[in-house]
Amino acid sequence: MDKSGIPFFPGIRAVLFDLDGTLVDSAPDLGAAVDRMRTARGMPSLPLDTYRPMAGAGARGMLGIAFGMTPEDPLFPEMREEFFRSYETHLLDNTYAFDGIEALLEHLQQRGLAWGVVTNKTERFAVPMCRQMPLLQGASVLVGGDTTPHAKPHPEPLLEAARRLALPPQACLYVGDDRRDMEAARAAGMPCVAAAWGYLGEHDISSWGAQAEAAQPLDVLGMVCAA
């Protein structure tokens, strides 16, 4: 830990990030997609703040808020695909990088550290998002929720990212805003940091098992680069 009180992880050669709620704020577009489904059924619109806490949970979170629906509901697959179609046509209307992310990624590249994305967002959405957002085009690796046979909290997506970077897991730091991110990283043998600026679907991040918490994106820089 340095004099600022920010923990330091020696030997890190790449930083991997979750996407929604960590690198980008996609809650406005995710919420709008499911809210269109509500209004099309004659239901009143809900404010974005209602959807935001569960934006990191994708279709499961959005359909749960909008319709009280769980994946066990017989109509869930049909409603999920309707949500996907609604979201796909408005993928980047109001999705932006969180404050400080652009500076963080620029500094990582300047320091010679690779960075990449490991998300549970399927490649159907993650690939066009990373291709179309200039900020994300510098990713050295992208692993989506269906790139491997498993999604987080299984460690395989993180292990696949490390393999693609030709690095051991312990040389990568994973940053995410959900308990599943921390569970996946720990299982992969990868140091992990909770992004306290994210959606935080479960607010008690102290119970997630993260090795550190970052209040803002640039805190991560101090964790991997010596002053």
VENZI-V734144 format. One record per run of one state. SS is the DSSP state (H for helix, E for strand, - for the rest). FROM is the first residue (numbers start at 1). LEN is the number of residues. If there is no record, write none. Layout:
ss,from,len
SS,FROM,LEN
SS,FROM,LEN
This chain:
ss,from,len
-,1,13
E,14,4
-,18,2
E,20,1
-,21,3
E,24,2
-,26,1
H,27,14
-,41,7
H,48,5
-,53,2
H,55,13
-,68,8
H,76,13
-,89,7
E,96,2
-,98,3
H,101,10
-,111,3
E,114,5
-,119,4
H,123,10
-,133,1
H,134,3
-,137,5
E,142,2
-,144,12
H,156,9
-,165,4
H,169,3
E,172,5
-,177,2
H,179,10
-,189,2
E,191,5
-,196,9
H,205,3
-,208,4
E,212,3
-,215,2
H,217,8
-,225,3
